[in-house]
Amino acid sequence: MTYNPATLHDLGAFWTAQGGVNLGVVGDTSHIAKGTSYHLGKSQLVATAYSIQTARDKAGLTEAASAIDLGKLDGSLANLRTFSKWFVGQCRVNAPGTSDIREFIYSPDGVTVLRWDRQRGYASAPRAGEADTSHFGHSHASWYRDAEKRDHTTAFRPYFAVVAPPVGGGTVDQFITFAKPKVATVPTGTWIYDNEACAAAPGNIQVSPGRTMPVAGKNAAGTVILGYIDTTPTETEVKTYFAKAGSVTIKDVPVGVTDCTAAVAAAVAPLQAQVGVLQTALQQAESARVAALALAYEAAAIEKDRIAAAEGARIRAI
């Protein structure tokens, strides 16, 4: 009977911790009926199954399943598609951890389903027409069966990695981000990241491919109130990160504490004043320009009359 090996169990847990939905490893009745999938182990496969034809699959064939189906990321198929395109890009440059991956099936846009197959060469382009439309709602990854006992998370981790901020040689201790105001009790010296006007932002960090956050600075007091900031990464990721890095207390902001509206207004007010000054200066400059043009037109008219009079005098003299 097919079983879920420890390496795929760990990958499923990792994907879930990053805000993803794990749709399963062991094949269901439809997989069993066909008898060909990497979701199945030895006893449930037919002799002609494509998932046991390569030398690597024959060498590692056991009752273990060797595939996982990945659902929405951070509650969104769009995020899953962004990840999937990145992942295939990693496979096509033979990035660490991808050499054990046999195939990846996904939809880049919700319209087309593509399949990348390492058997065609790791740099090969994914092809359409090789998988069904169920993959509009999930992505599928398969591993060569001889990789059953090797870590399956290696190829996934770079997408969710935190990169140190380019601020005074500092290093990332922890990060915090929420979709609404929160109070967070964190260790002194922790880096705080905020993409609103609640605090100065001396630099940016990349929290994962295509997702960045400004750095507000280091916490000196232990308790900080964070304003309205992006869900990047998700609250689930934050809690997971803190669970690994130490401890943190996270709760909703008390009544009376709001988002950064006041801070934003305070920051905008002097800018608006500066705009007013600039508008006045522009109006004065425009008035001066119009007056100068009027004088120029008047001088031109006088000169025209002078030339005409001189020409008349010349003609009479002739």
C-alpha positions in Angstrom: 0.0 0.0 0.0 1.3 3.5 -0.9 2.6 5.6 2.0 3.7 9.2 2.5 7.5 9.2 3.0 9.0 11.4 5.7 10.7 13.7 3.2 7.4 14.6 1.5 5.6 14.8 4.9 8.2 17.4 5.9 7.8 19.3 2.6 4.1 19.4 3.1 4.6 20.8 6.6 7.0 23.4 5.3 4.7 24.5 2.5 1.8 24.9 5.0 4.1 26.9 7.3 4.7 29.3 4.5 1.0 29.9 4.0 0.4 27.2 1.4 -2.3 24.6 1.1 -1.0 21.0 1.0 -3.5 19.0 -1.2 -1.8 15.7 -0.6 0.8 13.2 -1.4 -0.8 9.7 -1.6 -2.9 9.2 -4.8 -6.7 9.0 -4.6 -9.0 6.5 -6.3 -8.7 8.2 -9.7 -4.9 7.9 -9.5 -5.2 4.2 -8.5 -7.5 3.5 -11.4 -4.9 4.7 -13.9 -2.0 3.2 -12.0 0.7 5.4 -13.6 1.3 8.4 -11.2 4.2 9.4 -8.9 1.5 9.7 -6.3 1.4 5.9 -6.1 3.8 3.3 -4.7 5.0 0.0 -6.3 2.0 -2.3 -5.7 -0.5 0.2 -7.2 1.4 0.8 -10.4 0.9 -0.9 -13.8 4.0 -2.2 -15.5 3.9 0.5 -18.2 3.6 3.4 -15.8 5.7 6.3 -16.9 6.7 6.9 -13.3 8.8 3.8 -13.2 10.5 3.8 -16.5 13.7 5.8 -15.8 16.8 4.1 -14.3 16.4 6.4 -11.2 12.8 5.4 -10.7 13.6 1.7 -11.1 16.4 1.9 -8.7 14.3 3.7 -6.0 11.0 1.9 -6.4 9.2 1.2 -3.1 5.7 1.6 -1.8 6.5 5.4 -1.2 4.6 8.0 -3.1 6.9 10.5 -4.8 4.8 13.5 -5.6 2.9 16.3 -3.9 0.1 18.6 -5.0 0.4 22.3 -3.9 -2.7 24.5 -3.4 -3.2 28.2 -2.9 -0.3 30.2 -1.4 -1.3 32.9 1.1 -4.9 32.2 0.1 -4.3 33.0 -3.5 -4.0 31.0 -6.8 -2.1 34.1 -8.2 0.5 33.6 -5.5 0.8 29.9 -6.3 1.3 30.8 -10.0 4.0 33.3 -9.2 5.8 30.7 -7.1 5.3 28.0 -9.8 6.9 30.2 -12.5 9.8 30.9 -10.2 10.1 27.2 -9.3 10.3 26.1 -12.9 12.9 28.8 -13.5 15.0 27.3 -10.7 14.6 23.8 -12.2 15.7 25.1 -15.6 19.0 26.4 -14.2 19.6 23.3 -12.1 19.4 25.2 -8.9 20.3 23.3 -5.6 17.7 20.7 -4.7 16.2 20.5 -8.2 18.3 17.7 -9.5 16.0 15.2 -7.8 12.8 16.7 -9.3 11.4 14.7 -12.3 8.5 16.9 -13.3 6.5 20.0 -12.4 3.0 20.7 -13.7 1.4 24.0 -13.2 -0.7 26.8 -14.8 1.2 30.2 -15.2 -2.0 32.1 -15.9 -5.1 30.0 -15.2 -5.6 29.6 -19.0 -2.8 27.1 -20.0 -1.4 24.1 -18.2 2.3 23.4 -18.7 4.6 20.5 -17.8 8.4 20.7 -17.3 10.1 17.4 -17.5 13.8 16.9 -16.5 14.0 13.9 -18.8 14.0 16.4 -21.7 17.0 18.2 -20.2 16.9 20.5 -17.2 17.1 23.6 -19.4 14.2 22.4 -21.6 11.1 24.6 -21.8 7.8 23.4 -20.2 5.2 22.2 -22.7 1.4 22.5 -23.0 -0.9 19.6 -23.7 0.7 17.1 -21.3 -1.6 17.5 -18.3 -5.3 18.1 -17.5 -7.1 21.3 -16.5 -7.3 20.3 -12.8 -3.9 21.9 -12.6 -5.6 25.3 -13.0 -6.2 25.0 -9.2 -3.0 23.3 -8.1 0.6 22.6 -9.0 2.2 19.2 -9.0 5.8 18.2 -8.3 7.3 14.8 -8.7 10.7 13.5 -7.5 12.7 10.6 -9.0 12.0 7.6 -6.8 15.7 7.2 -5.8 15.4 10.5 -3.9 12.9 9.2 -1.4 15.2 9.8 1.6 16.8 13.1 0.5 15.5 16.5 1.8 12.7 17.7 -0.5 12.5 21.3 0.9 15.9 22.5 -0.4 14.6 23.7 -3.7 11.7 25.5 -2.0 13.5 27.4 0.7 15.1 30.2 -1.3 11.6 31.5 -2.3 10.8 32.2 1.3 14.2 33.2 2.6 14.8 36.4 4.4 17.7 38.6 3.2 19.6 40.9 5.6 18.8 44.6 5.3 21.4 46.9 3.7 21.5 49.1 6.8 24.7 49.8 8.7 25.9 46.2 8.5 22.9 45.1 10.6 21.5 41.6 10.5 18.0 40.3 10.5 16.9 39.0 13.9 13.1 38.8 13.2 10.5 40.4 11.1 7.0 41.5 11.7 4.2 42.4 9.3 0.4 42.4 9.6 -2.7 43.4 7.7 -3.9 45.6 10.5 -2.5 47.3 13.5 -1.0 45.0 16.1 1.0 45.1 19.3 4.0 42.9 19.3 6.4 42.2 22.2 9.8 41.4 20.7 13.3 41.2 22.1 15.3 44.4 22.3 17.4 45.0 19.2 15.0 43.3 16.9 14.7 44.7 13.4 11.3 46.1 12.6 10.0 46.4 9.1 7.2 48.9 8.1 6.2 50.1 4.6 4.1 53.0 5.9 5.0 56.4 7.3 5.1 55.3 11.0 8.9 55.3 11.0 11.9 56.3 9.0 12.9 53.7 6.4 16.6 53.7 5.8 16.7 50.8 3.4 14.8 47.8 2.0 15.1 44.1 2.3 13.9 41.3 0.0 11.7 38.9 2.0 11.2 36.6 -1.0 11.5 36.9 -4.8 9.5 40.0 -5.9 8.5 41.0 -2.4 10.3 43.7 -0.5 9.8 45.7 2.7 11.4 48.9 3.9 13.3 48.8 7.2 12.0 51.0 10.0 14.9 50.4 12.4 15.8 48.4 15.5 13.4 48.2 18.4 14.9 49.6 21.6 12.0 49.2 24.0 10.8 45.7 23.6 7.2 46.6 22.8 6.2 48.4 19.6 3.0 49.3 17.9 3.0 48.5 14.2 0.7 50.4 11.8 -1.1 49.2 8.7 1.5 47.2 6.8 1.5 44.7 4.0 0.7 41.0 4.4 4.2 40.2 3.2 5.1 37.7 4.5 1.9 36.4 6.0 1.1 36.4 9.7 1.4 32.6 9.6 5.0 33.0 8.3 5.8 35.5 11.0 4.5 33.2 13.7 6.5 30.3 12.2 9.6 32.4 12.0 9.3 33.6 15.6 8.7 30.0 16.8 12.0 29.1 15.3 13.9 32.2 16.3 12.7 32.7 19.8 9.4 33.8 21.3 7.0 36.6 20.6 3.6 37.8 21.8 1.2 39.0 19.1 -2.2 40.5 19.8 -4.6 43.0 18.3 -4.0 46.6 19.1 -6.0 48.0 22.1 -9.0 50.2 21.5 -7.8 53.8 20.7 -4.7 52.7 18.9 -5.2 53.1 15.1 -3.1 52.8 12.1 -0.5 55.3 10.8 -3.1 57.9 9.6 -1.8 60.6 12.0 1.8 59.9 11.2 1.0 60.1 7.5 -0.9 63.3 7.9 1.9 64.8 9.9 4.4 63.8 7.2 2.1 65.1 4.4 1.3 68.5 6.0 4.7 70.2 5.4 4.7 68.8 1.9 1.4 70.3 1.2 2.7 73.6 2.5 5.7 73.4 0.2 3.3 72.7 -2.7 1.4 75.9 -1.8 4.6 77.9 -1.8 5.6 76.4 -5.1 2.1 77.2 -6.6 2.4 80.8 -5.5 5.9 81.1 -6.9 4.7 79.6 -10.2 1.7 82.0 -10.4 4.1 85.0 -9.8 6.5 83.7 -12.4 3.6 83.3 -14.9 2.5 86.9 -14.2 6.0 88.2 -14.7 6.2 86.2 -18.0 3.0 87.7 -19.3 4.1 91.2 -18.3 7.4 90.7 -20.1 5.7 89.5 -23.2 3.4 92.5 -23.2 6.4 94.8 -23.0 8.1 92.9 -25.8 5.0 93.1 -28.0 4.8 96.9 -27.3 8.4 97.5 -28.2 8.0 95.5 -31.4 5.0 97.6 -32.4 7.0 100.8 -31.8 9.9 99.5 -33.8 7.6 98.4 -36.6 6.1 102.0 -36.8 9.5 103.5 -36.8 10.7 101.3 -39.7 7.5 102.1 -41.6 8.0 105.9 -41.1 11.6 105.7 -42.2 10.7 103.7 -45.3 8.0 106.4 -46.2 10.6 109.1 -45.8 13.0 107.3 -48.0 10.5 106.9 -50.7 9.5 110.6 -50.6 13.1 111.5 -50.8 13.5 109.5 -54.0 
